[in-house]
Amino acid sequence: EFTAKDYFDNELKRPELLGRIGYNNIVPFNFIQDRDFLYKIAKSKLKPVKAGIQEKYKLELEFVKEMDVINYILAGVDTAKGGRDILNAINDRLLDPLAMFLFENKNDLKLYRNCTLNVKVNKEGLAFEFED
């Protein structure tokens, strides 16, 4: 097992830096390896998106084949950046296209109040469709 001490001693060849920082002040970071854990994080981050769309537009956001949508989002995640990149992928792969769809259909949003907005994956990426 590679430790912070090994890194400062052998890689940086600056053990005095570790002495200044203090060994107990270093928190090791492990990358997320478990795909199920990534799914759980992504799924939990979709709940506030649904709530926000409901609150702002009075639309029920429905992920058709939710696992397909989550897989599509996770395809944009760089696991080397940790769980935080899931939020970036949600922004880039879901929120940006969703915002563009809502903007393009802004004149119809009042007509679809209390309806469902379906989100599904197709060949081009995500597709959005109102359902009465």
Backbone as CSV, one residue per row, in Angstrom:
resi,resn,N_x,N_y,N_z,CA_x,CA_y,CA_z,C_x,C_y,C_z
1,GLU,0.846,-1.180,0.000,0.000,0.000,0.000,0.885,1.234,0.000
2,PHE,0.604,2.132,-0.927,1.353,3.369,-1.081,0.803,4.401,-0.110
3,THR,1.638,5.026,0.661,1.186,5.996,1.664,1.662,7.404,1.313
4,ALA,1.124,8.370,2.027,1.546,9.754,1.838,3.033,9.890,2.166
5,LYS,3.485,9.165,3.180,4.901,9.210,3.545,5.763,8.703,2.392
6,ASP,5.347,7.597,1.765,6.076,7.084,0.603,6.149,8.137,-0.500
7,TYR,5.040,8.800,-0.736,4.985,9.811,-1.792,5.979,10.943,-1.519
8,PHE,5.942,11.483,-0.307,6.838,12.589,0.020,8.291,12.146,0.056
9,ASP,8.536,10.928,0.562,9.907,10.425,0.661,10.471,10.021,-0.698
10,ASN,9.718,9.243,-1.470,10.264,8.606,-2.669,9.914,9.314,-3.978
11,GLU,8.720,9.857,-4.095,8.315,10.514,-5.335,8.806,11.968,-5.369
12,LEU,8.430,12.727,-4.347,8.838,14.132,-4.297,10.264,14.311,-3.796
13,LYS,10.727,13.325,-3.008,12.037,13.387,-2.349,12.161,14.661,-1.504
14,ARG,11.042,14.954,-0.818,10.971,16.134,0.048,10.258,15.764,1.352
15,PRO,10.854,14.897,2.173,10.171,14.488,3.405,9.920,15.637,4.373
16,GLU,10.698,16.703,4.253,10.506,17.836,5.163,9.161,18.531,4.925
17,LEU,8.639,18.441,3.687,7.319,19.019,3.418,6.238,18.307,4.223
18,LEU,6.361,16.986,4.285,5.390,16.225,5.076,5.489,16.629,6.539
19,GLY,6.705,16.893,6.996,6.884,17.346,8.372,6.194,18.675,8.622
20,ARG,6.223,19.562,7.640,5.578,20.863,7.790,4.059,20.751,7.723
21,ILE,3.572,19.911,6.812,2.127,19.736,6.673,1.563,18.969,7.858
22,GLY,2.267,17.932,8.244,1.803,17.070,9.322,1.080,15.864,8.737
23,TYR,1.566,14.692,9.069,1.028,13.456,8.502,-0.471,13.311,8.782
24,ASN,-0.915,13.738,9.950,-2.327,13.601,10.325,-3.235,14.604,9.615
25,ASN,-2.646,15.549,8.889,-3.438,16.552,8.169,-3.724,16.141,6.724
26,ILE,-3.296,14.963,6.347,-3.515,14.477,4.983,-4.649,13.469,5.001
27,VAL,-5.628,13.701,4.143,-6.764,12.792,4.027,-6.630,12.061,2.692
28,PRO,-6.451,10.747,2.731,-6.333,10.014,1.463,-7.664,10.003,0.711
29,PHE,-7.571,10.022,-0.596,-8.741,10.050,-1.456,-8.709,8.818,-2.352
30,ASN,-9.777,8.055,-2.333,-9.886,6.891,-3.202,-10.922,7.163,-4.267
31,PHE,-10.607,6.801,-5.494,-11.539,6.997,-6.599,-12.689,6.008,-6.494
32,ILE,-13.833,6.418,-6.984,-15.011,5.558,-6.960,-14.827,4.470,-8.007
33,GLN,-14.781,3.241,-7.567,-14.614,2.112,-8.477,-15.929,1.378,-8.705
34,ASP,-16.808,1.440,-7.740,-18.053,0.670,-7.767,-19.100,1.383,-8.622
35,ARG,-19.478,0.766,-9.743,-20.447,1.358,-10.669,-21.805,1.553,-9.983
36,ASP,-22.186,0.620,-9.110,-23.461,0.759,-8.391,-23.475,2.020,-7.532
37,PHE,-22.337,2.337,-6.957,-22.248,3.543,-6.139,-22.426,4.787,-7.007
38,LEU,-21.840,4.779,-8.214,-22.040,5.891,-9.148,-23.514,6.036,-9.493
39,TYR,-24.192,4.904,-9.736,-25.631,4.931,-10.031,-26.403,5.577,-8.883
40,LYS,-26.066,5.169,-7.659,-26.787,5.706,-6.493,-26.591,7.213,-6.362
41,ILE,-25.367,7.665,-6.598,-25.109,9.105,-6.522,-25.913,9.827,-7.598
42,ALA,-25.838,9.331,-8.833,-26.548,9.984,-9.939,-28.048,9.995,-9.680
43,LYS,-28.578,8.862,-9.240,-30.018,8.775,-8.988,-30.434,9.770,-7.908
44,SER,-29.628,9.900,-6.860,-29.967,10.839,-5.784,-29.906,12.284,-6.263
45,LYS,-29.051,12.563,-7.231,-28.938,13.929,-7.758,-30.051,14.263,-8.739
46,LEU,-30.763,13.252,-9.237,-31.881,13.505,-10.145,-33.130,13.935,-9.392
47,LYS,-33.237,13.545,-8.121,-34.416,13.909,-7.326,-34.605,15.423,-7.221
48,PRO,-33.552,16.194,-6.896,-33.740,17.650,-6.836,-34.061,18.266,-8.202
49,VAL,-33.578,17.639,-9.274,-33.902,18.133,-10.619,-35.401,17.986,-10.846
50,LYS,-35.934,16.820,-10.508,-37.377,16.579,-10.660,-38.175,17.570,-9.819
51,ALA,-37.722,17.770,-8.587,-38.430,18.687,-7.685,-38.382,20.120,-8.217
52,GLY,-37.249,20.528,-8.761,-37.117,21.880,-9.291,-38.014,22.118,-10.498
53,ILE,-38.103,21.117,-11.380,-38.966,21.241,-12.557,-40.435,21.288,-12.123
54,GLN,-40.771,20.494,-11.123,-42.145,20.494,-10.608,-42.491,21.857,-10.006
55,GLU,-41.570,22.376,-9.213,-41.828,23.647,-8.537,-41.899,24.818,-9.522
56,LYS,-40.964,24.871,-10.456,-40.881,26.022,-11.349,-41.881,25.965,-12.502
57,TYR,-42.055,24.778,-13.094,-42.876,24.680,-14.302,-44.163,23.878,-14.114
58,LYS,-44.363,23.312,-12.922,-45.531,22.455,-12.652,-45.599,21.282,-13.638
59,LEU,-44.426,20.707,-13.923,-44.315,19.549,-14.798,-43.747,18.379,-14.008
60,GLU,-44.282,17.210,-14.252,-43.750,15.983,-13.651,-42.665,15.472,-14.588
61,LEU,-41.406,15.514,-14.156,-40.300,15.022,-14.967,-40.208,13.516,-14.776
62,GLU,-40.359,12.767,-15.847,-40.358,11.303,-15.783,-39.216,10.780,-16.640
63,PHE,-38.340,9.982,-16.019,-37.238,9.369,-16.748,-37.699,8.005,-17.246
64,VAL,-37.985,7.925,-18.545,-38.410,6.670,-19.153,-37.167,5.775,-19.233
65,LYS,-37.292,4.554,-18.706,-36.119,3.662,-18.606,-34.986,4.409,-17.895
66,GLU,-35.230,4.674,-16.630,-34.326,5.501,-15.830,-32.875,5.036,-15.899
67,MET,-32.647,3.730,-15.919,-31.273,3.235,-15.967,-30.588,3.647,-17.272
68,ASP,-31.335,3.702,-18.372,-30.758,4.162,-19.639,-30.342,5.621,-19.536
69,VAL,-31.186,6.421,-18.896,-30.869,7.843,-18.715,-29.642,7.990,-17.821
70,ILE,-29.592,7.240,-16.738,-28.448,7.310,-15.823,-27.184,6.831,-16.528
71,ASN,-27.271,5.757,-17.302,-26.104,5.285,-18.061,-25.628,6.356,-19.042
72,TYR,-26.574,7.021,-19.690,-26.220,8.099,-20.619,-25.474,9.215,-19.875
73,ILE,-25.972,9.593,-18.706,-25.313,10.638,-17.913,-23.929,10.173,-17.471
74,LEU,-23.845,8.947,-16.953,-22.572,8.441,-16.434,-21.526,8.247,-17.523
75,ALA,-21.952,8.149,-18.770,-20.985,8.043,-19.869,-20.143,9.313,-19.973
76,GLY,-20.630,10.392,-19.420,-19.888,11.657,-19.434,-19.072,11.902,-18.184
77,VAL,-18.968,10.913,-17.304,-18.260,11.084,-16.034,-16.817,10.607,-16.155
78,ASP,-15.914,11.439,-15.697,-14.509,11.052,-15.580,-14.292,10.637,-14.131
79,THR,-14.185,9.327,-13.887,-14.075,8.840,-12.503,-12.788,9.306,-11.832
80,ALA,-11.810,9.748,-12.611,-10.585,10.273,-12.011,-10.865,11.566,-11.249
81,LYS,-11.988,12.221,-11.559,-12.355,13.457,-10.865,-13.251,13.192,-9.667
82,GLY,-13.559,11.925,-9.422,-14.375,11.574,-8.262,-15.849,11.805,-8.504
83,GLY,-16.622,11.715,-7.434,-18.064,11.844,-7.513,-18.536,13.209,-7.950
84,ARG,-17.710,14.218,-7.771,-18.094,15.579,-8.148,-18.359,15.690,-9.647
85,ASP,-17.684,14.846,-10.447,-17.880,14.936,-11.891,-19.260,14.435,-12.307
86,ILE,-19.933,13.709,-11.434,-21.311,13.294,-11.726,-22.183,14.535,-11.871
87,LEU,-21.974,15.516,-11.009,-22.737,16.769,-11.111,-22.434,17.489,-12.420
88,ASN,-21.164,17.474,-12.831,-20.806,18.089,-14.104,-21.487,17.369,-15.258
89,ALA,-21.513,16.039,-15.212,-22.152,15.261,-16.270,-23.659,15.504,-16.288
90,ILE,-24.275,15.619,-15.121,-25.715,15.921,-15.066,-25.973,17.287,-15.702
91,ASN,-25.125,18.255,-15.405,-25.271,19.582,-16.022,-25.127,19.509,-17.537
92,ASP,-24.045,18.866,-17.979,-23.738,18.846,-19.407,-24.685,17.966,-20.209
93,ARG,-25.051,16.810,-19.651,-25.767,15.805,-20.438,-27.276,15.781,-20.181
94,LEU,-27.728,16.460,-19.101,-29.164,16.495,-18.814,-29.682,17.933,-18.711
95,LEU,-29.120,18.703,-17.800,-29.680,20.025,-17.519,-29.558,20.991,-18.690
96,ASP,-28.422,20.996,-19.366,-28.267,21.906,-20.508,-29.261,21.576,-21.625
97,PRO,-29.355,20.291,-22.058,-30.358,19.984,-23.090,-31.797,20.221,-22.609
98,LEU,-32.068,19.937,-21.331,-33.401,20.163,-20.783,-33.735,21.653,-20.790
99,ALA,-32.800,22.474,-20.385,-33.011,23.926,-20.384,-33.261,24.426,-21.804
100,MET,-32.513,23.888,-22.770,-32.703,24.295,-24.160,-34.090,23.879,-24.653
101,PHE,-34.508,22.660,-24.294,-35.846,22.193,-24.683,-36.924,23.093,-24.083
102,LEU,-36.796,23.400,-22.803,-37.792,24.259,-22.145,-37.803,25.653,-22.755
103,PHE,-36.628,26.168,-23.081,-36.550,27.489,-23.705,-37.219,27.475,-25.083
104,GLU,-36.934,26.431,-25.859,-37.520,26.330,-27.201,-39.043,26.171,-27.151
105,ASN,-39.556,25.631,-26.039,-40.996,25.406,-25.893,-41.634,26.321,-24.857
106,LYS,-40.992,27.455,-24.583,-41.460,28.342,-23.511,-42.895,28.817,-23.721
107,ASN,-43.322,28.969,-24.965,-44.685,29.437,-25.223,-45.734,28.376,-24.915
108,ASP,-45.326,27.106,-24.900,-46.259,26.004,-24.648,-46.278,25.537,-23.192
109,LEU,-45.377,26.052,-22.380,-45.248,25.533,-21.013,-46.528,25.696,-20.199
110,LYS,-47.256,26.779,-20.395,-48.506,26.968,-19.649,-49.554,25.946,-20.072
111,LEU,-49.526,25.557,-21.324,-50.474,24.541,-21.822,-50.233,23.176,-21.180
112,TYR,-48.976,22.909,-20.835,-48.620,21.589,-20.312,-48.505,21.545,-18.797
113,ARG,-48.967,22.575,-18.119,-48.928,22.541,-16.644,-49.636,21.298,-16.137
114,ASN,-49.060,20.694,-15.091,-49.574,19.475,-14.461,-49.553,18.268,-15.401
115,CYS,-48.760,18.340,-16.441,-48.558,17.194,-17.330,-47.183,16.588,-17.036
116,THR,-46.846,15.572,-17.786,-45.572,14.886,-17.621,-44.632,15.268,-18.756
117,LEU,-43.381,15.472,-18.413,-42.337,15.675,-19.405,-41.449,14.440,-19.367
118,ASN,-41.546,13.611,-20.397,-40.770,12.375,-20.457,-39.369,12.654,-20.978
119,VAL,-38.402,11.995,-20.346,-37.006,12.072,-20.762,-36.586,10.662,-21.120
120,LYS,-36.089,10.485,-22.341,-35.605,9.163,-22.733,-34.361,9.292,-23.589
121,VAL,-33.659,8.189,-23.713,-32.428,8.154,-24.494,-32.756,7.627,-25.883
122,ASN,-32.227,8.320,-26.896,-32.320,7.809,-28.260,-30.937,7.890,-28.904
123,LYS,-30.860,7.677,-30.204,-29.560,7.668,-30.894,-28.809,8.991,-30.776
124,GLU,-29.536,10.087,-30.762,-28.909,11.404,-30.718,-28.549,11.846,-29.306
125,GLY,-29.048,11.175,-28.316,-28.825,11.574,-26.921,-30.128,11.507,-26.168
126,LEU,-30.464,12.591,-25.481,-31.718,12.624,-24.738,-32.821,13.237,-25.602
127,ALA,-34.011,12.715,-25.420,-35.184,13.260,-26.087,-36.203,13.638,-25.033
128,PHE,-36.892,14.743,-25.241,-37.888,15.249,-24.313,-39.221,15.307,-25.039
129,GLU,-40.260,14.919,-24.315,-41.583,14.870,-24.951,-42.664,15.071,-23.901
130,PHE,-43.579,15.981,-24.186,-44.701,16.224,-23.279,-45.718,15.103,-23.424
131,GLU,-46.335,14.763,-22.299,-47.412,13.765,-22.277,-48.552,14.350,-21.468
132,ASP,-49.749,14.343,-22.046,-50.922,14.892,-21.335,-51.325,14.013,-20.174
